Amino acid sequence: MSLFKKVFILFCISMAIMFFLSSKTNQITNEKIALIYKNKYIESSKVFLDYMINGDMQGLAKRARELQYERRKIEHLQDKKVVYEHKVAFGDVKIFQTSEGYLLYMQYLDDQVLYYDQSQHNEIQQKAQLNYLIIADILLLIAIFLIFMRMLSPLKKISNAIEEFGSGDYSLRLPERKKHDEISKVVKKFNAMATNLEHLMESRNQLLRDISHELRTPISKALLSLEMMEEGKYKVILKRSIQQIDKLTNDLLEVERLNSDNLVLNLQIYPINSILAEALSKILIDDDADLQIDVPEPFSCEVDLNYIAIAIKNLIDNALKYRTHGKVEILVKNTSIAIKNFGIPLERDLEYYMQTFTQEESSRNIAGYGLGLNIVKRILEHHQLTLQYYHDRGQNVFIIKFHDI
């Protein structure tokens, strides 16, 4: 889960808790106020009714003023909510709830009075202040969330930039900010790192190109001179060594071409048999009996014949080099090619071996320079294909899954 989603979820949870607490606080406050004034009105009504029964309305008015009761006009009471009602002989006592608070209504014979406890005004103000504080807290929480998300927004851009940079876009740079905060420092450091890596990659590729091209002439001369030598043990060793250097040179040139952004594939539809034939024509093996080819389900696919043949050829080469016994099996089935050999399983993830100049430590004495799988990776990436690997029943299995035509 991304950091943005986590922050958003925490914000939603905080808002939900805040709304619940504010609602619960408001409910408890209302219940508390209702209970207080309901009890106060009930006690006051007992005193006021004595005055009304005795017909002492002036004494009632004086006592009401002492208790800070304000007399109100009796009108539209039928629209108000009744929260308490008590019948007395020849009279009635009711408590009404209104938008401004609670009202005490008393009626005895023909006399009716309606009183409002003025102390409610302070309670209503305090309740309003509490509500304002809760609203302010909610608004502050929203503001903090928006500010935090705005602060995190550059991090998302940095994350996307790092991902694109890791995918091979070494020219990518982030726009630098005028601020002097930590994120601005990260952006500057990223741009500096990207510039250094771009220069390093350019120097590396240029070095590979220069070495590969410079080696072509002396290798050709060495092979020509070798043909003039007499046959012997040392000639065989020397010839094999020069051939390995020649293969390394070709691989370096191939890697350089595959890393180029200007590479254009010549995509055409070929039957898998033609692709296999092209791949096998590039392999130098002493004994065809080392291979077992099985094509129960032939298919056609759109590929660059030369490059896809190189990829398959490299996989077969590796299978031949690193087998412990038995034949290398090539199985064509379900629009895929599986290349199998008996051998020890890979010690690390496949991606590790697809890097440049990577081999098992235990296999250093076997011919190979760690470029084979890297070339396979580059070719398959240009074709938008993937290489899969698993070890089953003592066999290493590499699979290329092609797009169905």
C-alpha positions in Angstrom: 0.0 0.0 0.0 1.4 3.4 -1.0 2.1 6.1 1.6 -0.6 8.3 0.0 -3.2 5.6 0.6 -2.1 5.1 4.2 -2.3 8.9 4.9 -5.7 9.1 3.3 -7.0 6.1 5.3 -5.7 7.6 8.5 -7.3 10.9 7.6 -10.7 9.2 7.0 -10.4 7.3 10.3 -9.6 10.5 12.1 -12.5 12.3 10.6 -14.9 9.5 11.4 -13.7 9.5 15.0 -14.0 13.3 15.2 -17.5 13.3 13.8 -18.5 10.5 16.2 -17.0 12.3 19.2 -18.6 15.6 18.2 -22.0 13.9 17.7 -21.7 12.0 21.0 -20.6 15.2 22.9 -23.5 17.2 21.4 -25.9 14.4 22.4 -24.6 14.1 26.0 -24.6 18.0 26.4 -28.2 18.2 25.1 -29.3 15.4 27.4 -27.5 17.0 30.4 -29.1 20.4 29.7 -32.5 18.9 29.2 -32.3 17.0 32.5 -31.1 20.1 34.4 -33.8 22.4 33.2 -36.5 19.8 33.3 -35.8 19.2 37.0 -35.4 22.9 37.6 -38.7 23.7 36.0 -40.5 20.9 37.8 -39.3 22.3 41.2 -40.1 25.8 40.2 -43.6 24.9 39.0 -44.5 23.6 42.5 -43.7 27.0 44.0 -45.4 29.0 41.2 -48.6 26.9 41.4 -49.0 27.8 45.1 -49.0 31.5 44.1 -51.5 30.8 41.3 -53.8 28.7 43.6 -53.8 31.5 46.1 -54.5 34.1 43.3 -51.3 36.0 44.1 -50.1 36.8 40.6 -48.0 39.7 41.8 -46.2 37.5 44.2 -45.7 35.0 41.4 -44.1 37.7 39.2 -41.8 38.8 42.0 -40.7 35.3 42.7 -40.1 34.6 39.0 -37.9 37.6 38.7 -35.9 36.5 41.8 -35.2 33.2 40.1 -34.2 35.0 36.8 -37.3 33.8 34.9 -38.5 35.9 32.0 -42.3 35.9 31.2 -43.1 35.2 27.6 -46.2 35.7 25.5 -48.3 32.6 25.0 -48.6 31.9 21.3 -48.0 29.0 18.9 -47.3 26.6 21.6 -49.1 23.8 19.7 -46.0 23.8 17.3 -43.5 23.2 20.1 -42.2 19.9 21.3 -43.6 18.8 24.8 -40.9 17.1 26.9 -42.8 17.0 30.1 -46.5 17.2 31.1 -48.2 17.0 34.5 -51.9 17.3 35.2 -53.0 19.0 38.5 -56.4 19.8 39.8 -58.0 22.5 37.6 -54.7 23.0 35.9 -51.8 21.8 33.9 -47.9 22.0 33.8 -45.9 21.5 30.6 -42.3 22.0 29.6 -41.7 22.8 25.9 -38.5 22.5 23.9 -37.7 25.2 21.4 -34.8 26.3 19.3 -33.7 28.8 22.0 -34.1 26.5 25.0 -36.9 25.2 27.3 -40.1 27.0 28.3 -42.3 26.4 31.4 -46.0 26.6 30.8 -48.5 26.6 33.7 -52.3 26.9 33.6 -54.6 27.0 36.6 -58.3 27.8 36.0 -58.3 30.8 33.7 -54.8 31.9 34.5 -51.9 31.0 32.2 -48.2 31.9 32.4 -45.2 31.0 30.2 -41.7 31.4 31.7 -38.2 31.2 30.2 -35.2 30.6 32.4 -32.6 33.2 31.4 -29.7 31.2 32.7 -30.2 28.9 29.7 -28.6 31.7 27.6 -25.2 31.0 29.1 -25.6 27.3 28.6 -26.6 27.8 25.0 -23.6 30.1 24.4 -21.2 27.6 26.0 -22.7 24.8 23.9 -22.3 27.0 20.8 -18.6 27.7 21.7 -18.0 24.0 22.1 -19.5 23.3 18.7 -17.4 26.1 17.2 -14.3 24.5 18.7 -15.2 21.1 17.3 -15.8 22.6 13.8 -12.5 24.5 14.1 -10.8 21.2 15.0 -12.3 19.4 12.1 -11.3 22.3 9.7 -7.8 22.2 11.2 -7.6 18.5 10.6 -8.7 19.0 7.0 -6.1 21.8 6.5 -3.3 19.6 8.0 -4.3 16.8 5.7 -4.3 19.0 2.6 -0.9 20.6 3.6 0.5 17.1 4.2 -0.7 15.8 0.9 0.7 18.8 -0.8 4.1 18.1 0.9 3.9 14.5 -0.2 3.0 15.3 -3.8 6.7 15.9 -4.8 7.6 12.6 -3.2 5.2 10.9 -5.6 6.9 12.6 -8.5 10.3 11.6 -7.2 9.1 8.0 -6.9 7.8 8.0 -10.5 11.0 9.6 -11.7 13.2 7.0 -10.0 11.1 4.3 -11.5 11.4 5.7 -15.0 15.1 6.3 -14.4 15.5 2.7 -13.3 13.8 1.6 -16.5 16.5 3.2 -18.6 15.6 6.8 -19.1 18.9 8.2 -17.9 18.2 11.7 -19.3 15.3 12.2 -16.9 15.6 15.2 -14.5 13.2 16.6 -11.9 12.3 20.3 -12.0 14.1 21.9 -9.1 12.1 23.8 -6.5 12.8 27.3 -5.3 12.1 26.3 -1.7 14.8 25.2 0.7 13.1 22.4 2.4 14.2 18.7 2.7 12.3 17.7 -0.5 14.1 20.3 -2.5 17.4 18.9 -1.2 16.3 15.4 -2.3 15.4 16.7 -5.8 18.8 18.3 -6.2 20.6 15.2 -5.0 18.5 13.0 -7.4 19.3 15.3 -10.3 23.0 15.3 -9.4 23.0 11.5 -9.1 21.1 11.1 -12.4 23.7 13.3 -14.1 26.6 11.3 -12.7 25.0 8.0 -13.7 24.1 9.2 -17.2 27.7 10.2 -17.7 28.9 6.9 -16.2 26.6 4.9 -18.5 27.7 7.0 -21.6 31.3 6.4 -20.7 30.7 2.7 -20.1 28.9 2.3 -23.5 31.6 4.3 -25.3 34.3 2.2 -23.7 32.5 -1.0 -24.8 32.2 0.3 -28.3 35.8 1.4 -28.5 37.1 -1.9 -27.1 34.9 -4.0 -29.3 35.8 -2.1 -32.5 39.5 -2.0 -31.7 39.6 -5.7 -31.0 38.2 -6.7 -34.4 41.4 -6.0 -36.3 43.9 -7.9 -34.1 41.5 -10.8 -33.7 41.1 -11.1 -37.5 44.9 -11.0 -37.9 45.4 -13.5 -35.2 42.9 -16.0 -36.7 44.5 -15.5 -40.2 48.0 -16.1 -38.7 46.7 -19.1 -36.8 45.6 -20.8 -40.0 49.2 -20.7 -41.2 50.5 -22.5 -38.1 51.1 -26.3 -38.0 48.5 -28.4 -36.3 49.2 -29.2 -32.7 48.0 -29.1 -29.1 48.9 -25.5 -28.6 47.3 -24.4 -31.8 44.0 -25.9 -30.6 44.3 -24.1 -27.3 45.2 -20.8 -29.0 42.4 -21.1 -31.5 39.8 -21.8 -28.8 41.1 -18.8 -26.8 40.9 -16.5 -29.8 37.4 -17.8 -30.7 36.3 -17.0 -27.1 37.7 -13.5 -27.4 36.0 -13.1 -30.8 32.7 -14.3 -29.2 33.1 -11.8 -26.3 33.7 -9.0 -28.8 30.6 -9.9 -30.8 28.6 -10.1 -27.6 29.8 -6.7 -26.5 28.9 -5.1 -29.8 25.5 -6.9 -29.6 24.9 -5.5 -26.1 25.8 -2.0 -27.3 23.4 -2.2 -30.2 20.6 -3.6 -28.0 21.1 -0.8 -25.4 20.8 1.8 -28.2 17.5 3.8 -28.3 17.7 3.8 -32.1 17.4 0.1 -32.5 14.6 -0.8 -35.0 13.4 -4.4 -35.2 12.5 -5.9 -38.5 9.3 -7.6 -37.3 7.8 -10.2 -39.6 5.7 -13.3 -39.1 7.7 -16.5 -39.0 6.8 -20.2 -38.2 8.6 -21.5 -35.1 10.4 -24.1 -37.2 12.1 -21.4 -39.2 13.1 -19.5 -36.0 14.6 -22.7 -34.5 16.5 -23.4 -37.7 18.0 -19.9 -37.7 18.9 -20.3 -34.0 20.5 -23.7 -34.5 22.5 -22.4 -37.5 24.2 -19.9 -35.1 25.4 -22.6 -32.7 28.7 -24.4 -33.0 28.3 -27.9 -31.5 30.4 -31.0 -31.9 27.5 -33.4 -31.7 23.9 -32.9 -32.7 23.0 -35.8 -30.5 23.4 -33.4 -27.5 20.1 -31.8 -28.5 16.6 -33.2 -28.4 14.0 -31.1 -30.3 10.3 -31.7 -29.9 7.7 -29.6 -31.7 4.3 -31.1 -30.9 2.4 -27.8 -31.3 4.0 -25.6 -33.9 2.9 -21.9 -34.2 3.8 -18.7 -35.9 4.8 -15.4 -34.3 5.8 -11.8 -35.2 9.5 -11.3 -34.4 12.8 -10.0 -35.7 14.2 -13.3 -37.0 17.9 -12.4 -36.4 17.5 -11.1 -32.9 15.1 -13.7 -31.6 17.3 -16.5 -33.0 20.2 -14.9 -31.1 18.2 -15.1 -27.9 17.2 -18.7 -28.4 20.8 -19.6 -29.4 22.2 -18.0 -26.2 19.7 -20.0 -24.1 20.7 -23.2 -25.8 24.4 -22.3 -25.4 24.0 -21.8 -21.7 22.0 -25.1 -21.4 24.9 -27.0 -23.2 27.6 -25.3 -21.1 26.0 -25.8 -17.7 24.4 -29.2 -18.0 25.7 -31.9 -15.7 24.5 -34.8 -17.8 22.0 -35.8 -20.5 20.7 -34.0 -23.5 19.4 -30.4 -23.8 15.7 -30.6 -24.6 13.9 -28.0 -26.7 10.2 -28.2 -26.4 7.7 -26.1 -28.5 4.3 -26.1 -27.0 1.4 -23.7 -26.1 3.0 -20.8 -28.2 6.2 -21.0 -26.1 9.7 -22.5 -26.3 11.1 -24.4 -23.3 14.8 -25.1 -23.1 15.7 -27.7 -20.5 18.9 -29.2 -19.2 19.9 -31.3 -16.2 21.8 -29.2 -13.8 21.9 -27.6 -10.3 19.2 -25.0 -9.7 20.1 -21.3 -9.8 21.2 -20.0 -6.4 19.6 -16.5 -6.9 16.7 -14.9 -8.7 16.8 -15.0 -12.5 17.1 -11.2 -12.7 20.5 -11.4 -11.0 21.9 -13.6 -13.8 20.4 -11.3 -16.5 22.7 -8.5 -15.5 26.0 -7.9 -17.4 28.9 -10.2 -16.6 27.1 -12.4 -14.1 27.8 -16.1 -13.4 27.7 -18.6 -10.6 30.9 -18.7 -8.6 30.9 -22.4 -9.1 30.8 -22.0 -12.9 33.7 -19.7 -13.4 35.8 -22.4 -15.0 33.2 -22.9 -17.7 33.5 -20.9 -20.9 31.3 -17.9 -20.8 31.5 -14.2 -19.9 28.1 -13.6 -18.3 26.6 -11.7 -21.3 24.4 -14.4 -22.7 21.3 -13.9 -20.5 21.8 -10.1 -20.6 21.5 -10.2 -24.4 18.5 -12.5 -24.1 16.9 -10.0 -21.7 17.5 -7.0 -24.0 16.1 -8.8 -27.0 13.0 -10.0 -25.2 12.4 -6.5 -23.9 12.5 -5.1 -27.4 9.9 -7.7 -28.4 7.9 -7.1 -25.2 8.4 -10.7 -24.2 9.6 -12.2 -20.9 11.8 -15.1 -19.9 10.6 -17.5 -17.2 12.6 -19.9 -15.1 11.9 -22.8 -12.8 13.7 -26.0 -11.6 11.8 -29.2 -11.8 12.9 -32.9 -11.4 16.6 -32.0 -11.6 16.2 -29.8 -14.7 16.6 -26.1 -15.2 13.8 -24.9 -17.5 13.9 -21.6 -19.3 10.7 -20.6 -21.2 10.0 -17.8 -23.7 6.3 -17.2 -24.1 5.3 -15.7 -27.5 2.3 -13.6 -28.4 -0.4 -15.6 -30.2 -1.0 -14.6 -33.8 
